[in-house]
Amino acid sequence: MREFVQKKLSDSPVARWSVVILVSLTMMSGYFLSDVMSPLKTMLEQQLDWTSADYGFFTSGYGWLNIFALMLIFSGIALDKYGARITGKVAIGVMLIGTAIKYWAISTTFENPEINIFGMELKRQVLFAACGFAIFGVGVEAIGITASKIIVKWFKGKELALALGMNVAFGRLGTLFALAIAPIIATKMGHPSKPILLCLVVLCIGLLSFFVFCVYDKKFDKELGDDLEVEKDDFRLSDILSIVKIKAFWYIAILCLMFYSAVFPFLKFATDLVVLKFGVDQNIAGLIPSILPMGTLLLTPLFGSIYDKKGKGATIMIIGACILVGVHLLFSIGALDHWLIAAILMGVLGVAFSLVPSAMWPSVAKIIDQKRLGTAYSLIFFVQNIGLAGVPLLIGSVLQEYCIIGTTIVGGITTTNYDYTVPMLIFALCGVIGLVFAILLKREDAIKHYGLQEPNIKTK
């Protein structure tokens, strides 16, 4: 009976791909806000008197609660215990609250701009905006692991890597929109807070999309003979212990940490890099970093489809890590300063950004039992968030302390110039460490036979 019902729903291409689209629209709305301030660093410095250190502090806020309050771990536990529908709705609500706080902070002029915390003088605006970003970060990371588990549930034994690749591609589409249109909105409306209002609208669309998914998913579970979600189970501390004892899990987690630390924090500073090193006008400079997610829209599903049909998941991750290192090293060379070179390098980095995730996320499902996937994904995202919080803080501090090379006047406003050589070498180093762990993962797969090099779609 169970087999029969699954053929009615999860074996129906229309049903399962509808689920991917609905869940991915929610992911896209979250990533739109995650990156909406990335092309506005220069404007924040000009209009709100932020420094690179302020910007790095604000950006690092994304991971505060996920890391120090262990919210990502709790999100994974909640996902395994209460299921995707409840976890997803709560996550989107948290995203909306965080976005509202972030908008309030950046749009407000504070009478007493400075605040002393633990002996540090901080701008109230920067602190409150970072707190809003931290709350938002809890929700968007929770929806990320929820989406991954949903897709594994609906695509087990089918086009899993392609489906996960589609989900990643939608997220990159949100990043593309943020990088491309945020400067235009902020410039037209005269303030860097204005794009966040659009984010609130987009998040509401994502919430509606998730509610429609819930209708599909509830029907699927009921037809499986369970009023609740079939993947739910009681959580035990031993579940975490059993996951962290697996070497391959740690190899993927550290690869994820290093790889994403060399991409997402880079995107936070990429528009500033394009303006200062490659001489592109700040109003359109976000278009060049947007090439990176643009390339992933087709390439991530393509590489995922290759993994589904041909296998070689560990090899795909190694190739992606190699490309990442090469691109960042080329960005660090001062003589390469033509805007066309920046555009080409962004496109090549997009290839790396497609290769690794297309193989990494479906590989987790081959190493960890499905009932513990929520916890496993949350642990990986937890490790990843250490980089997403720490690396922007590091880059902002390095720029402020060691990389100032002068100032220029743009539109009557004095703007600080930075040399990005050292930050790009830091990003390249992250890629090198990721490459080492990708190689270790391939070696471990050869020993334990997880099937990372085998196709996801089994042919009879």
C-alpha positions as CSV (number, residue, x, y, z in Angstrom):
1,M,0.0,0.0,0.0
2,R,2.8,2.4,0.9
3,E,4.5,1.8,-2.4
4,F,1.3,2.4,-4.3
5,V,0.7,5.7,-2.6
6,Q,4.2,6.9,-3.3
7,K,3.6,6.2,-7.0
8,K,0.6,8.5,-6.8
9,L,2.5,11.4,-5.3
10,S,6.3,11.4,-5.0
11,D,6.6,9.5,-8.3
12,S,4.4,12.1,-10.0
13,P,6.7,14.5,-11.7
14,V,4.1,17.3,-11.5
15,A,3.7,16.9,-7.8
16,R,7.3,16.6,-6.8
17,W,8.6,19.4,-9.1
18,S,5.7,21.7,-7.8
19,V,7.1,21.1,-4.3
20,V,10.6,22.1,-5.4
21,I,9.3,25.3,-7.0
22,L,7.2,26.3,-4.0
23,V,9.9,25.6,-1.4
24,S,12.5,27.3,-3.6
25,L,10.5,30.5,-3.9
26,T,10.6,30.7,-0.2
27,M,14.4,30.1,-0.3
28,M,14.7,32.8,-2.9
29,S,13.0,35.4,-0.8
30,G,15.3,34.7,2.1
31,Y,18.5,34.9,0.0
32,F,17.2,38.2,-1.5
33,L,17.4,39.8,2.0
34,S,20.6,38.0,3.0
35,D,22.5,39.9,0.2
36,V,20.4,43.1,-0.3
37,M,22.9,45.2,1.6
38,S,26.0,43.7,-0.1
39,P,26.2,46.3,-3.0
40,L,25.5,49.2,-0.6
41,K,28.7,49.2,1.4
42,T,29.9,52.4,-0.2
43,M,26.6,54.1,0.2
44,L,26.5,53.2,3.9
45,E,29.9,54.8,4.4
46,Q,28.9,57.9,2.5
47,Q,25.4,58.5,3.9
48,L,25.5,56.9,7.3
49,D,29.2,57.4,8.1
50,W,29.8,53.6,8.5
51,T,33.4,52.2,8.3
52,S,34.5,48.9,6.9
53,A,34.8,47.6,10.4
54,D,31.1,48.7,11.0
55,Y,30.1,46.9,7.9
56,G,32.0,43.8,8.8
57,F,30.4,43.8,12.3
58,F,26.9,44.2,10.8
59,T,27.5,41.4,8.3
60,S,28.8,39.1,11.0
61,G,25.6,39.5,12.9
62,Y,24.0,37.0,10.5
63,G,25.5,34.1,12.5
64,W,25.5,35.4,16.1
65,L,22.4,33.6,17.3
66,N,23.0,30.5,15.1
67,I,26.4,30.1,16.6
68,F,26.4,31.4,20.2
69,A,22.8,30.6,21.1
70,L,23.0,27.3,19.2
71,M,19.8,28.2,17.3
72,L,20.8,26.3,14.2
73,I,21.2,23.1,16.3
74,F,17.8,23.7,17.9
75,S,16.3,24.3,14.4
76,G,17.5,21.0,13.2
77,I,16.2,19.2,16.3
78,A,12.8,20.9,15.9
79,L,12.8,19.9,12.2
80,D,13.3,16.2,13.1
81,K,10.8,16.4,16.0
82,Y,8.0,18.6,14.7
83,G,8.4,18.3,10.9
84,A,8.9,20.6,8.0
85,R,5.6,22.3,7.9
86,I,5.7,23.7,11.5
87,T,9.4,24.5,11.4
88,G,9.1,26.3,8.1
89,K,6.2,28.5,9.1
90,V,8.0,29.5,12.3
91,A,11.2,30.2,10.4
92,I,9.5,32.6,8.0
93,G,7.9,34.4,10.8
94,V,11.3,34.9,12.4
95,M,12.7,36.2,9.1
96,L,9.9,38.8,8.9
97,I,10.6,40.0,12.5
98,G,14.4,40.3,11.8
99,T,13.8,42.1,8.6
100,A,11.5,44.7,10.2
101,I,14.1,45.4,12.9
102,K,16.8,45.7,10.4
103,Y,14.8,48.2,8.4
104,W,13.9,50.2,11.5
105,A,17.6,50.4,12.5
106,I,19.0,51.5,9.1
107,S,16.2,54.0,8.4
108,T,16.4,55.7,11.9
109,T,18.6,58.6,12.9
110,F,19.6,58.0,16.6
111,E,19.9,61.1,18.9
112,N,22.7,59.4,20.8
113,P,24.6,57.5,18.0
114,E,27.2,55.8,20.1
115,I,26.8,53.0,22.7
116,N,29.4,51.4,24.9
117,I,29.2,47.6,25.1
118,F,31.9,45.6,27.0
119,G,34.3,48.5,26.6
120,M,33.7,48.8,22.8
121,E,32.3,52.0,21.3
122,L,29.7,51.0,18.7
123,K,27.2,52.9,16.6
124,R,23.7,52.2,17.8
125,Q,22.5,51.9,14.2
126,V,25.1,49.3,13.4
127,L,24.4,47.3,16.5
128,F,20.6,47.3,16.1
129,A,20.9,46.5,12.4
130,A,23.2,43.6,13.2
131,C,20.7,42.3,15.8
132,G,17.9,42.4,13.2
133,F,20.2,40.6,10.8
134,A,21.0,38.0,13.6
135,I,17.3,37.3,14.1
136,F,16.7,37.0,10.4
137,G,19.7,34.7,10.2
138,V,18.0,32.2,12.5
139,G,15.0,32.0,10.2
140,V,16.7,31.8,6.9
141,E,19.1,29.1,8.0
142,A,16.2,27.2,9.5
143,I,14.3,27.4,6.2
144,G,17.5,26.3,4.4
145,I,17.7,23.0,6.3
146,T,14.0,22.6,6.1
147,A,14.0,22.9,2.3
148,S,16.8,20.4,2.0
149,K,15.0,17.8,4.1
150,I,11.8,18.4,2.2
151,I,13.5,17.7,-1.1
152,V,15.2,14.6,0.1
153,K,11.8,13.3,1.3
154,W,10.2,13.9,-2.1
155,F,13.1,12.9,-4.3
156,K,14.8,9.9,-2.6
157,G,16.0,7.6,-5.3
158,K,15.0,10.0,-8.0
159,E,16.5,13.2,-9.4
160,L,17.8,14.3,-5.9
161,A,20.9,16.3,-6.9
162,L,19.0,18.0,-9.7
163,A,16.2,19.0,-7.3
164,L,18.6,20.2,-4.7
165,G,20.4,22.1,-7.4
166,M,17.2,23.8,-8.5
167,N,16.6,24.8,-4.9
168,V,20.2,26.3,-4.7
169,A,19.6,28.0,-8.1
170,F,16.5,29.8,-6.8
171,G,18.5,31.0,-3.8
172,R,21.1,32.3,-6.1
173,L,18.4,34.1,-8.1
174,G,17.5,35.9,-4.9
175,T,21.2,36.9,-4.6
176,L,21.3,38.1,-8.2
177,F,18.2,40.3,-7.8
178,A,19.7,41.8,-4.6
179,L,23.0,42.6,-6.2
180,A,21.5,44.0,-9.3
181,I,18.6,46.1,-8.1
182,A,19.4,47.1,-4.6
183,P,21.8,49.9,-5.7
184,I,19.2,51.2,-8.2
185,I,16.4,51.3,-5.6
186,A,18.6,52.9,-2.9
187,T,19.9,55.5,-5.4
188,K,16.4,56.4,-6.8
189,M,14.8,56.6,-3.3
190,G,17.8,58.3,-1.7
191,H,18.5,56.0,1.2
192,P,20.1,52.5,1.7
193,S,17.2,51.3,3.8
194,K,14.7,51.4,1.0
195,P,15.6,48.1,-0.6
196,I,14.7,46.4,2.7
197,L,11.1,47.4,2.3
198,L,11.0,45.5,-0.9
199,C,12.4,42.5,1.0
200,L,9.5,42.6,3.4
201,V,7.1,42.2,0.4
202,V,9.2,39.4,-1.1
203,L,9.2,37.6,2.2
204,C,5.4,37.7,2.3
205,I,5.3,36.1,-1.1
206,G,7.7,33.4,0.2
207,L,5.4,32.8,3.1
208,L,2.4,32.4,0.8
209,S,4.4,30.0,-1.3
210,F,5.3,27.9,1.7
211,F,1.6,27.7,2.8
212,V,0.7,26.3,-0.6
213,F,3.5,23.7,-0.2
214,C,2.0,22.7,3.1
215,V,-1.2,21.7,1.4
216,Y,0.7,19.3,-0.9
217,D,2.8,17.9,1.9
218,K,-0.1,17.3,4.3
219,K,-2.0,15.5,1.6
220,F,1.1,13.4,0.9
221,D,1.5,12.4,4.5
222,K,-2.2,11.6,5.0
223,E,-2.1,9.3,2.0
224,L,0.9,7.6,3.4
225,G,-1.4,6.7,6.4
226,D,0.0,9.3,8.8
227,D,-1.8,12.5,9.9
228,L,1.6,13.8,10.9
229,E,4.8,14.0,8.9
230,V,6.4,10.6,8.3
231,E,9.9,11.8,9.0
232,K,9.2,12.9,12.5
233,D,10.8,11.0,15.4
234,D,11.7,11.6,19.0
235,F,15.0,13.3,19.4
236,R,17.8,11.8,21.4
237,L,21.2,13.3,22.3
238,S,22.7,10.1,21.0
239,D,21.5,11.2,17.5
240,I,24.0,14.1,17.5
241,L,26.7,11.9,19.0
242,S,26.2,9.3,16.3
243,I,26.5,12.0,13.5
244,V,29.6,13.7,14.8
245,K,31.4,10.4,15.1
246,I,31.3,10.0,11.3
247,K,34.5,11.2,9.6
248,A,32.8,11.9,6.3
249,F,30.3,14.2,8.0
250,W,33.2,16.4,9.3
251,Y,34.9,16.4,6.0
252,I,31.7,17.7,4.3
253,A,31.1,20.2,7.2
254,I,34.6,21.7,7.0
255,L,34.5,21.8,3.2
256,C,31.2,23.6,3.5
257,L,32.7,26.0,6.1
258,M,35.7,26.9,4.0
259,F,33.9,27.0,0.6
260,Y,31.1,29.2,1.7
261,S,33.5,31.4,3.8
262,A,35.3,32.1,0.5
263,V,32.1,32.9,-1.4
264,F,29.3,34.6,0.7
265,P,31.6,36.9,2.7
266,F,33.4,37.7,-0.6
267,L,30.0,38.8,-2.1
268,K,29.4,41.1,0.8
269,F,32.6,43.0,-0.3
270,A,32.6,42.3,-4.0
271,T,30.8,45.5,-5.1
272,D,33.2,47.6,-3.1
273,L,36.1,45.7,-4.7
274,V,34.7,46.3,-8.2
275,V,34.3,50.0,-7.5
276,L,37.7,50.5,-6.0
277,K,40.0,48.2,-7.9
278,F,38.2,47.9,-11.3
279,G,36.9,51.5,-11.5
280,V,33.2,50.7,-12.1
281,D,30.6,53.3,-11.2
282,Q,29.0,52.4,-7.8
283,N,25.5,52.7,-9.1
284,I,26.0,49.8,-11.5
285,A,28.9,48.0,-9.9
286,G,26.5,45.4,-8.3
287,L,25.9,44.1,-11.8
288,I,29.3,42.5,-12.0
289,P,29.0,40.4,-8.8
290,S,25.5,39.5,-9.9
291,I,27.2,37.5,-12.8
292,L,28.2,34.9,-10.1
293,P,24.7,33.9,-9.1
294,M,23.4,34.3,-12.7
295,G,25.7,31.6,-13.8
296,T,24.6,29.2,-11.1
297,L,20.9,29.4,-12.2
298,L,21.6,26.9,-15.0
299,L,24.9,25.3,-13.9
300,T,23.9,24.1,-10.5
301,P,20.9,22.1,-11.8
302,L,23.1,20.9,-14.7
303,F,25.9,19.6,-12.5
304,G,23.3,18.1,-10.2
305,S,21.7,16.3,-13.1
306,I,25.2,15.0,-14.0
307,Y,25.7,13.7,-10.5
308,D,22.3,12.0,-10.6
309,K,23.1,10.2,-13.8
310,K,26.8,9.7,-13.8
311,G,27.9,10.1,-10.2
312,K,31.4,11.4,-9.3
313,G,30.1,13.6,-6.5
314,A,33.4,13.8,-4.6
315,T,35.3,14.6,-7.8
316,I,32.9,17.4,-8.7
317,M,33.6,19.0,-5.2
318,I,37.3,18.8,-5.8
319,I,37.1,20.5,-9.2
320,G,34.9,23.3,-7.7
321,A,37.4,23.9,-4.9
322,C,40.3,24.1,-7.3
323,I,38.5,26.7,-9.4
324,L,37.6,28.7,-6.4
325,V,41.3,29.0,-5.3
326,G,42.4,30.0,-8.7
327,V,39.8,32.8,-9.1
328,H,40.6,34.4,-5.7
329,L,44.3,34.3,-6.5
330,L,43.7,36.1,-9.8
331,F,41.6,38.7,-8.0
332,S,44.5,39.4,-5.7
333,I,46.8,40.4,-8.6
334,G,47.0,44.2,-8.7
335,A,47.8,44.4,-12.4
336,L,44.5,42.7,-13.4
337,D,42.3,45.7,-13.0
338,H,40.1,45.9,-16.1
339,W,36.4,45.6,-15.5
340,L,36.1,42.9,-18.1
341,I,38.5,40.7,-16.2
342,A,36.4,41.2,-13.1
343,A,33.3,40.1,-15.1
344,I,35.1,37.0,-16.4
345,L,36.4,36.0,-13.0
346,M,32.9,36.4,-11.5
347,G,31.6,34.1,-14.2
348,V,34.3,31.4,-13.5
349,L,33.6,31.7,-9.8
350,G,30.0,31.0,-10.6
351,V,31.1,27.7,-12.1
352,A,32.8,26.8,-8.8
353,F,29.8,28.0,-6.9
354,S,27.7,25.6,-8.9
355,L,29.9,22.6,-8.8
356,V,30.4,22.2,-5.0
357,P,26.9,22.7,-3.7
358,S,25.4,20.5,-6.5
359,A,27.3,17.6,-5.2
360,M,27.8,18.4,-1.5
361,W,24.2,18.6,-0.3
362,P,22.9,15.4,-2.0
363,S,26.0,13.6,-0.7
364,V,24.9,14.3,2.9
365,A,21.8,12.1,2.3
366,K,24.1,9.2,1.4
367,I,26.1,9.5,4.6
368,I,23.3,10.2,7.2
369,D,20.0,8.4,7.7
370,Q,17.0,10.3,6.5
371,K,15.4,10.5,9.9
372,R,18.4,12.4,11.2
373,L,18.9,14.6,8.1
374,G,17.4,17.7,9.8
375,T,19.9,17.4,12.6
376,A,22.8,16.6,10.3
377,Y,22.0,19.6,8.0
378,S,21.7,21.9,11.0
379,L,25.1,20.8,12.3
380,I,26.7,21.5,8.9
381,F,24.9,24.9,8.7
382,F,26.1,25.6,12.2
383,V,29.7,25.0,11.2
384,Q,29.1,27.1,8.1
385,N,27.7,30.0,10.1
386,I,31.0,30.2,12.0
387,G,32.6,31.3,8.8
388,L,29.7,33.5,7.7
389,A,30.0,35.4,11.0
390,G,33.7,35.3,11.5
391,V,35.1,35.9,8.0
392,P,33.2,39.2,7.3
393,L,34.3,40.5,10.7
394,L,37.9,39.5,9.9
395,I,37.8,41.1,6.4
396,G,36.3,44.3,7.6
397,S,38.9,44.6,10.4
398,V,41.8,43.8,8.0
399,L,40.5,46.5,5.5
400,Q,40.1,49.1,8.2
401,E,43.5,48.4,9.9
402,Y,45.9,47.5,7.1
403,C,44.4,48.2,3.6
404,I,43.5,51.9,3.5
405,I,45.4,53.5,0.7
406,G,43.8,57.0,0.5
407,T,40.5,58.7,-0.1
408,T,38.6,60.1,-3.1
409,I,35.7,62.5,-3.5
410,V,32.6,61.1,-5.2
411,G,29.7,63.4,-5.6
412,G,31.1,65.8,-3.0
413,I,31.4,63.0,-0.4
414,T,34.8,61.7,0.7
415,T,35.1,57.9,0.2
416,T,37.9,55.7,1.7
417,N,39.9,53.7,-0.8
418,Y,41.0,50.1,0.1
419,D,43.6,47.7,-1.3
420,Y,41.8,44.3,-1.5
421,T,45.0,42.2,-2.1
422,V,45.2,40.8,1.5
423,P,41.5,40.0,1.8
424,M,41.5,38.1,-1.5
425,L,44.5,36.0,-0.3
426,I,42.5,35.2,2.8
427,F,39.6,34.0,0.6
428,A,42.0,31.9,-1.4
429,L,43.4,30.3,1.8
430,C,39.9,29.3,2.7
431,G,39.6,27.7,-0.7
432,V,42.8,25.8,-0.2
433,I,41.7,24.3,3.1
434,G,38.3,23.4,1.5
435,L,40.2,21.6,-1.3
436,V,42.2,19.5,1.3
437,F,39.0,18.3,2.9
438,A,37.3,17.6,-0.4
439,I,40.2,15.3,-1.2
440,L,39.9,13.7,2.3
441,L,36.2,13.1,1.6
442,K,36.9,11.3,-1.6
443,R,39.4,9.1,0.1
444,E,37.0,8.3,3.0
445,D,34.3,7.4,0.5
446,A,36.6,5.0,-1.2
447,I,37.2,3.3,2.2
448,K,33.6,3.4,3.6
449,H,31.7,3.0,0.2
450,Y,29.1,5.7,0.9
451,G,28.4,5.9,-2.8
452,L,29.4,9.5,-3.4
453,Q,31.0,8.5,-6.7
454,E,27.9,6.6,-7.8
455,P,24.8,8.0,-9.6
456,N,21.7,8.9,-7.5
457,I,19.3,7.4,-10.0
458,K,19.7,3.7,-9.9
459,T,19.1,2.0,-13.2
460,K,17.6,-1.5,-13.1
